[in-house]
Amino acid sequence: MGKLLKGIGNSGEIKNFYDEWSNTYDKSLNQWDYKAPKQAALILKKYLENNPKYLLDLACGTGLFAQEIRKIFPTIICDGTDISKKIMNISLQKGLYRNLYLSSFEKNIKSDDNYNVVSLIGGMTYCANYQLLFKRVYNYLKNKGYFIFTHRVDIWRKFNFDEFLKLNDDKFEIIYKSKPVNYLPKNKDFGTKVKIRIVLLSKKRKRA
Ligand SMILES: C[S@@+](CC[C@H](N)C(=O)[O-])C[C@H]1O[C@@H](n2cnc3c(N)ncnc32)[C@H](O)[C@@H]1O
């Protein structure tokens, strides 16, 4: 699992890694005290003024975020995407999502829905092109829709993510940016050394 910390490789290797891990993923994450899905759902509870109708959960994995957001907004309709078919099959078995798309979050999914919320929890690490991802998310969202994501603080610093967010401030307003919080505190490689931020953005109206 040291790979998880240092990086897995290209998208084929990432897909195989999660395919192989899929059956024990939930158990591992539970043992490592992974709380990001719950924390992100609570942030939405705090900041959203209306109940969101549609969620697009990018890199949905086994559906841990959908499980948490449905506790807070029980009527929300969730769609999900992932590159690992096997991990997405676990979500399918849990019956959490209306539609599941086997697709990279850097590719466009053909969905007619305008989403109120787009999420990317625990997956930003695998993004090779932030600008492309943000363009996709912008197009998936309704006006004033929300993008909630987590990002590892070490990678945030390496790629000057604050500067990247500033460059996108014509498209997204920062509603909330958490302080660094533990990611997988009970995993021996991550411990309290690797932190994440949880960020909530809201889509700005296009200028006329
Ligand atoms: C750490 S897991 C997080 C899963 C889930 N969101 C959660 O919080 O438990 C990372 C997920 O990202 C997926 N993934 C990696 N690269 C991806 C990509 N380019 N597009 C979509 N999903 C991707 C993996 O298959 C895996 O399911």
PDBQT file of the ligand as one rigid body, heavy atoms in Angstrom, charges set to zero:
ROOT
HETATM    1  C1  LIG A 301      -9.279   6.806  -2.815  1.00  0.00    +0.000 C 
HETATM    2  S1  LIG A 301     -10.536   6.254  -3.903  1.00  0.00    +0.000 S 
HETATM    3  C2  LIG A 301     -11.893   7.336  -3.449  1.00  0.00    +0.000 C 
HETATM    4  C3  LIG A 301     -13.237   6.702  -3.760  1.00  0.00    +0.000 C 
HETATM    5  C4  LIG A 301     -14.429   7.389  -3.122  1.00  0.00    +0.000 C 
HETATM    6  N1  LIG A 301     -14.659   8.702  -3.677  1.00  0.00    +0.000 N 
HETATM    7  C5  LIG A 301     -14.245   7.449  -1.625  1.00  0.00    +0.000 C 
HETATM    8  O1  LIG A 301     -14.200   8.562  -1.077  1.00  0.00    +0.000 OA
HETATM    9  O2  LIG A 301     -14.161   6.379  -1.018  1.00  0.00    +0.000 OA
HETATM   10  C6  LIG A 301     -10.032   6.902  -5.471  1.00  0.00    +0.000 C 
HETATM   11  C7  LIG A 301     -10.943   6.489  -6.644  1.00  0.00    +0.000 C 
HETATM   12  O3  LIG A 301     -10.593   7.251  -7.793  1.00  0.00    +0.000 OA
HETATM   13  C8  LIG A 301     -10.773   6.429  -8.920  1.00  0.00    +0.000 C 
HETATM   14  N2  LIG A 301     -10.057   7.065 -10.030  1.00  0.00    +0.000 N 
HETATM   15  C9  LIG A 301      -8.714   7.206 -10.174  1.00  0.00    +0.000 A 
HETATM   16  N3  LIG A 301      -8.441   7.927 -11.269  1.00  0.00    +0.000 NA
HETATM   17  C10 LIG A 301      -9.635   8.257 -11.828  1.00  0.00    +0.000 A 
HETATM   18  C11 LIG A 301     -10.020   8.991 -12.997  1.00  0.00    +0.000 A 
HETATM   19  N4  LIG A 301      -9.102   9.550 -13.801  1.00  0.00    +0.000 N 
HETATM   20  N5  LIG A 301     -11.324   9.144 -13.261  1.00  0.00    +0.000 NA
HETATM   21  C12 LIG A 301     -12.272   8.586 -12.454  1.00  0.00    +0.000 A 
HETATM   22  N6  LIG A 301     -11.972   7.872 -11.339  1.00  0.00    +0.000 NA
HETATM   23  C13 LIG A 301     -10.670   7.709 -11.033  1.00  0.00    +0.000 A 
HETATM   24  C14 LIG A 301     -10.255   5.081  -8.472  1.00  0.00    +0.000 C 
HETATM   25  O4  LIG A 301     -10.661   4.016  -9.300  1.00  0.00    +0.000 OA
HETATM   26  C15 LIG A 301     -10.845   5.032  -7.048  1.00  0.00    +0.000 C 
HETATM   27  O5  LIG A 301     -12.117   4.444  -7.043  1.00  0.00    +0.000 OA
ENDROOT
TORSDOF 0
